[in-house]
Amino acid sequence: MYQTVLIGIDDTDNKESRGTGYNARQLGHLLEREKLGEVYTISRHQLFVHPDIPFTSQNSSACLYIQNGNIDQLIPVCQQYMRQTCVPGSDGGLAIASLNDITEQVIQWGKMAKNHVLKQADAWKLAKENIIFLEGFTGNNDGVIGALAAIGLRKWGNDGRCIWLKGKEIREISGIYSQKSLKAICPIDQIITEEGIPVEADELIQTGEWMRPAIKNHKITLYIEKSNHPKYSWHVKPKSRLKALTD
């Protein structure tokens, strides 16, 4: 049965390896090469930073939003990828569920993971109660906590920022675009100021080197600020200020 599927991964890395965001993008490439679904977004979700929570750098997890996916086909491929990717010193976790099967309980788990120290045992219990595939791969398997949180937060639709948009490595998008042309090359739903003011179709935007659309009200949202530059009217909100909106 083909449906929208969310795949959460967490704590796949150590201090010497590439991060979980990179691993999530590589998994996205793999799933598309194998024609196992269309990767609509990959999002980064900031979780609680606390001395009692081990993490590599920033304690973030990632979620792949897969359109036209089949869970039975996706699970073994994701398992194999995690076995090959999770490095020594990591606590890799994987969560997979149909979008429609992710309940309010799982959404609340994701919200709590942003400001509470959660227990691994409770993650397993919640996954079992909600028939969500959950697996740990390395270390003590604490990554299942963040993996489950990632799919809950993505289903909520009001957290995180995109590190992949359908058909595009957004890290490669740089330069000046009109609102209309930017929306034509990647599925951004709205380009607005922090106050919610939209940009007209022909207005020019400097994307800079760090374009990371946020997920707000279930919409892929690019936040911009007014610019006094003679060649464009707007620029993408700086990294530090965007983090304040999305973390």
C-alpha positions as CSV (number, residue, x, y, z in Angstrom):
1,M,0.0,0.0,0.0
2,Y,1.5,3.3,-1.1
3,Q,1.1,6.3,1.3
4,T,2.9,9.2,2.9
5,V,5.6,7.8,5.3
6,L,7.8,9.5,7.9
7,I,11.2,8.2,8.7
8,G,13.0,9.5,11.8
9,I,16.7,9.0,12.5
10,D,18.9,10.1,15.3
11,D,22.4,9.8,16.8
12,T,24.1,8.1,13.9
13,D,27.4,10.0,14.2
14,N,30.4,10.6,16.4
15,K,32.7,13.6,16.7
16,E,34.8,12.4,13.8
17,S,32.1,11.4,11.3
18,R,29.6,13.2,9.2
19,G,26.4,14.3,11.1
20,T,22.9,12.9,11.1
21,G,21.7,15.6,8.7
22,Y,24.2,14.4,6.1
23,N,23.2,10.8,6.7
24,A,19.6,11.7,6.3
25,R,20.2,13.3,3.0
26,Q,22.3,10.3,1.8
27,L,19.4,8.0,2.8
28,G,17.1,10.2,0.8
29,H,19.3,9.8,-2.3
30,L,19.3,6.0,-1.7
31,L,15.5,5.8,-1.5
32,E,15.0,7.8,-4.6
33,R,17.6,5.8,-6.5
34,E,15.8,2.6,-5.5
35,K,12.5,4.2,-6.5
36,L,11.0,3.5,-3.0
37,G,9.2,6.9,-2.8
38,E,9.5,10.6,-3.5
39,V,11.4,12.5,-0.8
40,Y,9.3,15.6,-0.3
41,T,11.3,17.1,2.6
42,I,14.0,16.2,5.0
43,S,13.8,18.3,8.2
44,R,16.1,18.9,11.1
45,H,14.5,19.1,14.6
46,Q,16.3,20.5,17.6
47,L,15.9,18.5,20.8
48,F,16.7,19.3,24.4
49,V,20.3,20.1,25.3
50,H,21.0,18.9,28.8
51,P,23.9,17.3,30.7
52,D,22.0,14.1,31.2
53,I,21.5,13.6,27.4
54,P,24.5,12.4,25.5
55,F,24.9,14.0,22.0
56,T,27.6,14.7,19.4
57,S,27.2,18.4,18.8
58,Q,23.7,19.9,18.9
59,N,21.3,17.1,19.7
60,S,19.2,17.3,16.6
61,S,17.3,14.5,14.8
62,A,16.1,14.3,11.2
63,C,12.9,13.3,9.5
64,L,12.4,12.2,5.9
65,Y,8.9,12.9,4.6
66,I,8.3,10.3,1.9
67,Q,5.4,10.5,-0.6
68,N,4.2,7.4,-2.4
69,G,6.1,5.1,-0.1
70,N,5.5,1.5,1.0
71,I,6.4,0.8,4.6
72,D,7.1,-2.9,4.1
73,Q,9.6,-2.0,1.3
74,L,11.1,1.0,3.2
75,I,11.9,-0.8,6.5
76,P,14.5,-3.3,5.3
77,V,16.3,-0.7,3.2
78,C,16.4,1.8,6.1
79,Q,17.6,-0.9,8.5
80,Q,20.4,-1.9,6.2
81,Y,21.4,1.7,5.7
82,M,21.5,2.3,9.4
83,R,23.6,-0.8,10.1
84,Q,26.1,0.4,7.5
85,T,26.0,4.1,8.5
86,C,25.9,4.3,12.3
87,V,29.4,4.7,13.6
88,P,31.1,3.5,16.8
89,G,30.3,5.8,19.6
90,S,26.8,6.6,18.3
91,D,23.4,5.4,19.7
92,G,21.6,5.2,16.4
93,G,17.8,5.0,16.3
94,L,15.2,4.6,13.5
95,A,11.4,5.2,13.5
96,I,9.1,4.6,10.6
97,A,5.3,5.2,10.4
98,S,2.6,6.2,8.0
99,L,1.7,9.9,8.4
100,N,-1.9,9.0,9.1
101,D,-0.9,6.5,11.9
102,I,1.1,9.1,13.9
103,T,-1.1,10.0,16.8
104,E,-1.4,13.0,19.1
105,Q,0.6,10.9,21.7
106,V,3.5,10.8,19.4
107,I,3.3,14.5,18.6
108,Q,3.3,15.2,22.3
109,W,6.4,13.0,22.7
110,G,8.1,15.1,20.1
111,K,7.2,18.3,21.9
112,M,8.4,17.0,25.2
113,A,11.7,15.9,23.7
114,K,12.5,19.6,23.0
115,N,12.5,20.5,26.7
116,H,12.6,17.3,28.8
117,V,14.9,14.4,29.5
118,L,13.0,11.4,28.3
119,K,13.5,7.7,28.9
120,Q,14.2,5.1,26.3
121,A,11.8,2.6,27.9
122,D,8.9,5.1,27.4
123,A,9.8,5.4,23.7
124,W,9.6,1.6,23.2
125,K,6.2,1.6,25.0
126,L,4.8,4.4,23.0
127,A,5.9,2.9,19.7
128,K,4.4,-0.5,20.6
129,E,1.1,1.2,21.6
130,N,0.9,3.1,18.4
131,I,2.2,0.3,16.1
132,I,5.3,2.4,15.0
133,F,8.4,0.6,13.7
134,L,11.3,1.5,16.1
135,E,14.8,0.1,16.2
136,G,18.1,0.9,17.8
137,F,21.4,0.0,16.2
138,T,24.5,1.1,18.1
139,G,25.6,2.0,21.7
140,N,22.7,1.9,24.2
141,N,20.1,2.6,21.5
142,D,19.1,6.0,23.0
143,G,18.7,7.3,19.5
144,V,15.2,5.8,19.4
145,I,14.1,8.6,21.6
146,G,15.0,11.3,19.1
147,A,14.0,9.2,16.1
148,L,10.5,8.9,17.5
149,A,10.4,12.6,18.4
150,A,11.4,13.5,14.8
151,I,8.3,11.9,13.3
152,G,6.1,13.4,15.9
153,L,7.4,16.9,15.4
154,R,7.2,16.6,11.6
155,K,3.6,15.4,11.8
156,W,2.8,18.4,14.1
157,G,3.9,20.7,11.3
158,N,5.2,23.5,13.4
159,D,8.9,22.6,14.1
160,G,12.2,22.4,12.4
161,R,13.8,23.6,9.2
162,C,14.3,21.8,5.9
163,I,17.7,20.5,4.8
164,W,16.2,19.0,1.6
165,L,13.3,19.9,-0.6
166,K,11.7,17.7,-3.3
167,G,14.2,17.4,-6.1
168,K,16.7,19.8,-4.7
169,E,19.8,19.9,-2.5
170,I,18.8,23.3,-1.1
171,R,22.4,23.7,0.1
172,E,23.3,24.3,-3.5
173,I,20.8,27.1,-4.1
174,S,22.6,30.4,-3.9
175,G,22.1,33.8,-5.6
176,I,19.3,36.2,-6.5
177,Y,15.9,34.9,-7.5
178,S,12.4,36.3,-7.9
179,Q,9.8,35.0,-5.6
180,K,8.2,33.3,-8.6
181,S,11.4,31.7,-9.9
182,L,12.4,30.4,-6.4
183,K,9.0,28.7,-6.0
184,A,9.4,27.2,-9.4
185,I,12.6,25.3,-8.6
186,C,11.6,24.0,-5.1
187,P,8.3,23.4,-3.3
188,I,8.2,26.4,-1.0
189,D,4.7,27.2,0.0
190,Q,5.2,30.7,1.2
191,I,7.9,33.4,1.3
192,I,7.2,35.8,4.1
193,T,8.6,38.1,6.7
194,E,8.6,37.1,10.4
195,E,5.5,39.3,10.7
196,G,3.8,37.3,8.0
197,I,4.0,39.8,5.2
198,P,4.3,38.0,1.8
199,V,6.6,38.9,-1.1
200,E,5.2,39.7,-4.5
201,A,6.0,37.4,-7.4
202,D,8.5,39.6,-9.2
203,E,10.4,40.9,-6.1
204,L,14.0,39.8,-5.9
205,I,15.5,37.8,-3.0
206,Q,19.1,37.1,-2.2
207,T,19.2,33.5,-0.9
208,G,22.8,33.8,0.4
209,E,24.6,30.6,1.4
210,W,22.3,29.3,4.1
211,M,18.7,28.9,2.8
212,R,16.8,26.7,5.2
213,P,13.0,27.0,4.9
214,A,11.1,26.4,8.1
215,I,8.0,24.2,8.7
216,K,5.2,26.4,10.0
217,N,1.5,25.6,10.0
218,H,2.3,22.6,7.8
219,K,3.7,24.9,5.2
220,I,7.3,25.1,3.8
221,T,8.1,28.7,4.8
222,L,11.0,30.8,3.7
223,Y,11.6,33.7,6.1
224,I,13.0,36.9,4.6
225,E,14.0,40.4,5.7
226,K,14.0,43.7,3.9
227,S,17.3,44.7,2.2
228,N,18.6,48.1,1.0
229,H,20.8,46.5,-1.6
230,P,20.3,48.1,-5.1
231,K,20.0,44.7,-6.9
232,Y,17.4,43.0,-4.7
233,S,14.7,44.0,-2.2
234,W,14.9,41.1,0.2
235,H,17.4,38.6,1.7
236,V,16.9,35.3,3.5
237,K,16.8,35.7,7.3
238,P,20.3,35.2,8.8
239,K,21.2,31.9,10.3
240,S,21.2,33.1,13.9
241,R,17.8,34.7,13.7
242,L,16.3,31.8,11.7
243,K,17.5,29.4,14.5
244,A,15.6,31.4,17.0
245,L,12.4,30.8,15.0
246,T,12.9,27.1,14.3
247,D,14.8,25.6,17.2
